[in-house]
Amino acid sequence: MTDDYGTIDAGMSTTGIQLTSTDLINLKTAGKWGRFIAIVSLVSIGLMMLGLLFFGGTMMALASSDLGAAGALGGTAILIFYGLLFALYIYPTVMLYKFSTNVIKAADNGNPTAASEAFASLKSMFKFMGILLAIMLGLYALFFVLALLGGVASMI
């Protein structure tokens, strides 16, 4: 057997666990709240996308009438940026919904397949959020270094 020390979850044990009735109640409660959060988030994302399309188009028209082509280009860039942010938020929300519905099934019926699917969805959601966080931290570090370099350059 080879050890994999290259990933964050290397060396995790794969032994079976036994869940008590309290654990199942807690999982079911977490599933209900997760499903509520996921549904509200998906509806919110949909409303924000509609708002972005309607309000964004209006803002682009106003910007292009006041600022010309530069305003329209800036408005388009903002629309694309926020559209991508909303699109990025869909995946973890869907994974949360899948986790929630499957963990409720698993807690209600003792269905091991639903439990496996629930935890796979939870793993996917956390992995996605972790990668996104690492990218954001890298960008923050880059911006911090650029700000320091800009500050030093302005002193010279």
Secondary structure as a PSIPRED ss2 file (coil, helix, strand):
# PSIPRED VFORMAT (PSIPRED V4.0)

   1 M C   1.000  0.000  0.000
   2 T C   1.000  0.000  0.000
   3 D C   1.000  0.000  0.000
   4 D C   1.000  0.000  0.000
   5 Y C   1.000  0.000  0.000
   6 G C   1.000  0.000  0.000
   7 T C   1.000  0.000  0.000
   8 I C   1.000  0.000  0.000
   9 D C   1.000  0.000  0.000
  10 A C   1.000  0.000  0.000
  11 G C   1.000  0.000  0.000
  12 M C   1.000  0.000  0.000
  13 S C   1.000  0.000  0.000
  14 T C   1.000  0.000  0.000
  15 T C   1.000  0.000  0.000
  16 G C   1.000  0.000  0.000
  17 I C   1.000  0.000  0.000
  18 Q C   1.000  0.000  0.000
  19 L C   1.000  0.000  0.000
  20 T C   1.000  0.000  0.000
  21 S H   0.000  1.000  0.000
  22 T H   0.000  1.000  0.000
  23 D H   0.000  1.000  0.000
  24 L H   0.000  1.000  0.000
  25 I H   0.000  1.000  0.000
  26 N H   0.000  1.000  0.000
  27 L H   0.000  1.000  0.000
  28 K H   0.000  1.000  0.000
  29 T H   0.000  1.000  0.000
  30 A H   0.000  1.000  0.000
  31 G H   0.000  1.000  0.000
  32 K H   0.000  1.000  0.000
  33 W H   0.000  1.000  0.000
  34 G H   0.000  1.000  0.000
  35 R H   0.000  1.000  0.000
  36 F H   0.000  1.000  0.000
  37 I H   0.000  1.000  0.000
  38 A H   0.000  1.000  0.000
  39 I H   0.000  1.000  0.000
  40 V H   0.000  1.000  0.000
  41 S H   0.000  1.000  0.000
  42 L H   0.000  1.000  0.000
  43 V H   0.000  1.000  0.000
  44 S H   0.000  1.000  0.000
  45 I H   0.000  1.000  0.000
  46 G H   0.000  1.000  0.000
  47 L H   0.000  1.000  0.000
  48 M H   0.000  1.000  0.000
  49 M H   0.000  1.000  0.000
  50 L H   0.000  1.000  0.000
  51 G H   0.000  1.000  0.000
  52 L H   0.000  1.000  0.000
  53 L H   0.000  1.000  0.000
  54 F H   0.000  1.000  0.000
  55 F H   0.000  1.000  0.000
  56 G H   0.000  1.000  0.000
  57 G H   0.000  1.000  0.000
  58 T H   0.000  1.000  0.000
  59 M H   0.000  1.000  0.000
  60 M H   0.000  1.000  0.000
  61 A H   0.000  1.000  0.000
  62 L H   0.000  1.000  0.000
  63 A H   0.000  1.000  0.000
  64 S H   0.000  1.000  0.000
  65 S H   0.000  1.000  0.000
  66 D H   0.000  1.000  0.000
  67 L H   0.000  1.000  0.000
  68 G C   1.000  0.000  0.000
  69 A H   0.000  1.000  0.000
  70 A H   0.000  1.000  0.000
  71 G H   0.000  1.000  0.000
  72 A H   0.000  1.000  0.000
  73 L H   0.000  1.000  0.000
  74 G H   0.000  1.000  0.000
  75 G H   0.000  1.000  0.000
  76 T H   0.000  1.000  0.000
  77 A H   0.000  1.000  0.000
  78 I H   0.000  1.000  0.000
  79 L H   0.000  1.000  0.000
  80 I H   0.000  1.000  0.000
  81 F H   0.000  1.000  0.000
  82 Y H   0.000  1.000  0.000
  83 G H   0.000  1.000  0.000
  84 L H   0.000  1.000  0.000
  85 L H   0.000  1.000  0.000
  86 F H   0.000  1.000  0.000
  87 A H   0.000  1.000  0.000
  88 L H   0.000  1.000  0.000
  89 Y H   0.000  1.000  0.000
  90 I H   0.000  1.000  0.000
  91 Y H   0.000  1.000  0.000
  92 P H   0.000  1.000  0.000
  93 T H   0.000  1.000  0.000
  94 V H   0.000  1.000  0.000
  95 M H   0.000  1.000  0.000
  96 L H   0.000  1.000  0.000
  97 Y H   0.000  1.000  0.000
  98 K H   0.000  1.000  0.000
  99 F H   0.000  1.000  0.000
 100 S H   0.000  1.000  0.000
 101 T H   0.000  1.000  0.000
 102 N H   0.000  1.000  0.000
 103 V H   0.000  1.000  0.000
 104 I H   0.000  1.000  0.000
 105 K H   0.000  1.000  0.000
 106 A H   0.000  1.000  0.000
 107 A H   0.000  1.000  0.000
 108 D H   0.000  1.000  0.000
 109 N H   0.000  1.000  0.000
 110 G C   1.000  0.000  0.000
 111 N C   1.000  0.000  0.000
 112 P H   0.000  1.000  0.000
 113 T H   0.000  1.000  0.000
 114 A H   0.000  1.000  0.000
 115 A H   0.000  1.000  0.000
 116 S H   0.000  1.000  0.000
 117 E H   0.000  1.000  0.000
 118 A H   0.000  1.000  0.000
 119 F H   0.000  1.000  0.000
 120 A H   0.000  1.000  0.000
 121 S H   0.000  1.000  0.000
 122 L H   0.000  1.000  0.000
 123 K H   0.000  1.000  0.000
 124 S H   0.000  1.000  0.000
 125 M H   0.000  1.000  0.000
 126 F H   0.000  1.000  0.000
 127 K H   0.000  1.000  0.000
 128 F H   0.000  1.000  0.000
 129 M H   0.000  1.000  0.000
 130 G H   0.000  1.000  0.000
 131 I H   0.000  1.000  0.000
 132 L H   0.000  1.000  0.000
 133 L H   0.000  1.000  0.000
 134 A H   0.000  1.000  0.000
 135 I H   0.000  1.000  0.000
 136 M H   0.000  1.000  0.000
 137 L H   0.000  1.000  0.000
 138 G H   0.000  1.000  0.000
 139 L H   0.000  1.000  0.000
 140 Y H   0.000  1.000  0.000
 141 A H   0.000  1.000  0.000
 142 L H   0.000  1.000  0.000
 143 F H   0.000  1.000  0.000
 144 F H   0.000  1.000  0.000
 145 V H   0.000  1.000  0.000
 146 L H   0.000  1.000  0.000
 147 A H   0.000  1.000  0.000
 148 L H   0.000  1.000  0.000
 149 L H   0.000  1.000  0.000
 150 G H   0.000  1.000  0.000
 151 G H   0.000  1.000  0.000
 152 V H   0.000  1.000  0.000
 153 A H   0.000  1.000  0.000
 154 S H   0.000  1.000  0.000
 155 M H   0.000  1.000  0.000
 156 I C   1.000  0.000  0.000
